[in-house]
Amino acid sequence: MPHIPLPEHLPGITGLLEYNKETAAPIRELTQFLLRGESTLTPGERELIATIVSHNNACKFCTAAHTAAADLLIGNTETCEIMKQDIDAAPVSDKMKALLKIAKQVQVLGKAVTKEAIADAKSHGATDIEIHDTVLIAALFCLYNRYVDGMATVAPSNPEFYQGLGQRLVDNGYNRLANGYDHLKHQQQQQQQ
């Protein structure tokens, strides 16, 4: 049960962002820029970074949401599951493996990022901006994971919920839906009947 009253039809981060739209606006804008803006990393690769950080922070909601988005963007359901167990076994480029390892170090502690990990990423073709963005995305998702879990938000257990959320992230990115989220309230009410 959340520590404060949140919209029941909006679990996880969505309810928190709707709770305070003023703080949500810059958060959404930064996330949209980092995960969907122009980059040499694909949206799917950036979702992998969000997934590995959320997974290692044991944030159920964020892990499920970003796994669903990454699966859709990459086109399979195996990559995320393999990556969560063993980055080296994941079917991604060596550059992406190196960046995911950096993200995992950021998840532990900013100062845990090693010169060796940076050198490894560069040796596999990672640019300075890709390294920068990896660290920033990883740090941002540490914030999200702590925000979601620190407020004790609801994390649905139904995998179909996350498939729908993943599709919404693919279709709309991290922007607030133009018409808000009342349609989700209506869906929830219909499911309860």
Secondary structure, 3 states (H helix, E strand, C coil): CCCCCCCCCCCHHHHHHHHCHHHHHHHHHHHHHHHHCCCCCCHHHHHHHHHHHHHHCCCHHHHHHHHHHHHHHHCCCHHHHHHHHCHHHCCCCHHHHHHHHHHHHHHHCHHHCCHHHHHHHHHCCCCHHHHHHHHHHHHHHHHHHHHHHHCCCCCCCCHHHHHHHHHHHHHHCCCCCCCCCHHHHHHHHHHHC
